[in-house]
Amino acid sequence: MSIGQLVEALAAEQPTAAQRAARLAADREVVRRMMGVGIRDEGFEQASGVLADIYKIAAEKVRADRGTAA
């Protein structure tokens, strides 16, 4: 196998930009639906704090469901 063929094979295994964008949009929609909060795309793009915010919201929802909201 030549280097060119290897590069082509590796590139074929990688999702296209459109596939990555579609997967990202779908993942964001799942988070919005599961969390019950309307996080805008700009919020997701501020990635450093988004995951922590999602955990915080999830914890608050669990506490509220248990009747022990802080």
C-alpha positions in Angstrom: 0.0 0.0 0.0 1.4 3.4 -1.0 1.4 6.4 1.3 -1.2 8.0 -0.9 -3.5 5.0 -0.6 -3.0 4.9 3.2 -3.9 8.6 3.4 -7.0 8.0 1.3 -8.0 5.1 3.5 -7.5 7.1 6.7 -9.4 10.1 5.3 -12.3 7.8 4.3 -12.6 6.7 7.9 -13.0 10.2 9.2 -16.4 11.9 9.2 -16.8 14.9 6.8 -17.3 18.4 8.1 -21.0 18.1 7.3 -21.2 14.8 9.2 -19.4 16.3 12.2 -21.7 19.4 12.2 -24.8 17.2 12.0 -23.6 15.1 14.9 -22.8 18.2 16.9 -26.3 19.7 16.3 -27.9 16.4 17.2 -25.9 16.1 20.4 -26.7 19.6 21.4 -30.4 19.0 20.9 -30.2 15.9 23.1 -28.6 17.9 25.8 -31.3 20.6 25.5 -34.1 18.1 25.6 -32.7 15.9 28.4 -31.8 18.9 30.6 -35.0 20.8 29.9 -33.0 24.0 29.3 -32.6 26.1 26.2 -28.8 26.4 26.0 -28.0 28.4 22.9 -25.3 27.4 20.5 -23.1 30.3 21.8 -23.3 28.7 25.2 -22.0 25.4 23.9 -19.2 27.2 22.2 -18.0 28.6 25.4 -16.8 25.0 26.1 -14.7 25.6 29.1 -17.7 26.1 31.4 -20.5 24.4 29.5 -19.9 20.9 30.9 -19.7 22.2 34.4 -22.9 24.1 33.9 -24.6 21.0 32.6 -23.5 19.1 35.6 -24.8 21.9 37.9 -28.2 22.0 36.1 -28.5 18.2 36.3 -27.6 18.2 40.0 -30.2 20.9 40.7 -32.9 19.0 38.8 -32.1 15.8 40.8 -32.3 17.7 44.1 -35.5 19.4 43.0 -37.0 16.0 42.0 -36.0 14.7 45.5 -37.4 17.8 47.2 -34.0 18.8 48.6 -33.3 21.8 46.4 -30.3 23.8 47.7 
